[in-house]
Amino acid sequence: MSAVTTTEVPFQDLTRLHASIQDELDAAVADVMARSGFVGAGACREFESAFAAAHGLPHGIGVGSGTDALALALRALGIGPGHEVIVPAMTFVATAEAVVHVGAVPVLADVDPETLLLDPASVAEVRTDKTAAVMPVHLFGHVVPFDQIEAWQASGLRVIEDAAQAHLATWQGRSVGSAGDAACFSFYPGKNLGAFGDGGAVITKDAVTAGRVAKLRDHGRESKYLHDEIGWCSRLDGLQAAVLDVKLRHLPEWTAQRQVLAERYRERLGDRLVPWEDGAVHHLLVMRVDPNDRDRLLEALRAEGIGVGVHYPVALTQQPSLTAYLRTPCPHSEAAGASVLSLPMDPLMTLSQVELVCDLVESLS
Ligand SMILES: Cc1ncc(COP(=O)(O)O)c(C=O)c1O
């Protein structure tokens, strides 16, 4: 039993977040209906431009999901059968799935034991002459150092940044997407920028790559009735774009609040947390715990009304769908899967709620 009296602290609270901007959302949805702009229309184009500009890049292409964004970016960069693509073993499964979808082979590499970001030494170990690209993941909203991304590019690899958890994140003042060949985002509802369903986007500084993604997501066409290659139907729809456009206007302030909360968590919990550098956007706030004690701690926190989760309990090396792609052991990814525990993080959360969560973590650990 803890000595702390609690009120509930949800893991995140989308209902409250949306209620706080209800009028703007209602107006945006009504506008799409009034314009009947459901696919590929004004709302989508407006959002694509605004989203790219928010990252300081010239090109943004809205697509059906984060997974599709990754697959479309790979294909736009000419990656497919005969190629290998290196992905970290500690990520959401979609990073590797996208590689399989384009006919290439995902090769799993390990992560750094502290940061849980893709480890360059492991990348070097699994690289072969078939390796065409690497897909570093800005996991939890913590940014993979751009000097590393640029070193991979200088060595002849394409780099597709998986920024599904890293909207507006920066590294030494530069935005995600500005180092890699393309950056891919998810707008799954719980993401830092979330739609009212599935959605995703690719941003890039390169006009040719942008044009290829735009064509491939729309049945391989540039004009209405001429399809000169096989594409996908993976367009961001107008309603999602309108909702995202409203939320994008609030994203800087929501991101700043996540950063304030994360700093307080860090003051309280210090090196129990997975570390980050300035510019991280804290999609998830993750601590490391004794693997043998994690289930008990999860249950104890939940019993006190604290929303907690595990991201991700099963490394890609241990996923039944991916065992064929294991080239080298990834012990740090597997150890991370057994020891991570995600604490509440929500832009409308208060500092006193952070104190409450930290008090409980301390008293229950
Ligand atoms: C790191 C990472 N990559 C890719 C994805 C896939 O995004 P989506 O679910 O929108 O397809 C996600 C979403 O959960 C993710 O967290």
The ligand as a Gaussian input file, in Angstrom:
#p B3LYP/6-31G(d) Opt

LIG

0 1
 C        7.790000       3.647000     -34.938000
 C        6.552000       3.414000     -35.759000
 N        6.671000       3.151000     -37.064000
 C        5.595000       2.972000     -37.841000
 C        4.317000       3.035000     -37.332000
 C        3.161000       2.733000     -38.234000
 O        2.209000       3.733000     -38.289000
 P        0.671000       3.391000     -38.629000
 O        0.109000       2.659000     -37.456000
 O        0.057000       4.732000     -38.855000
 O        0.673000       2.556000     -39.860000
 C        4.129000       3.325000     -35.984000
 C        2.784000       3.430000     -35.422000
 O        2.387000       2.871000     -34.479000
 C        5.279000       3.517000     -35.167000
 O        5.160000       3.779000     -33.864000

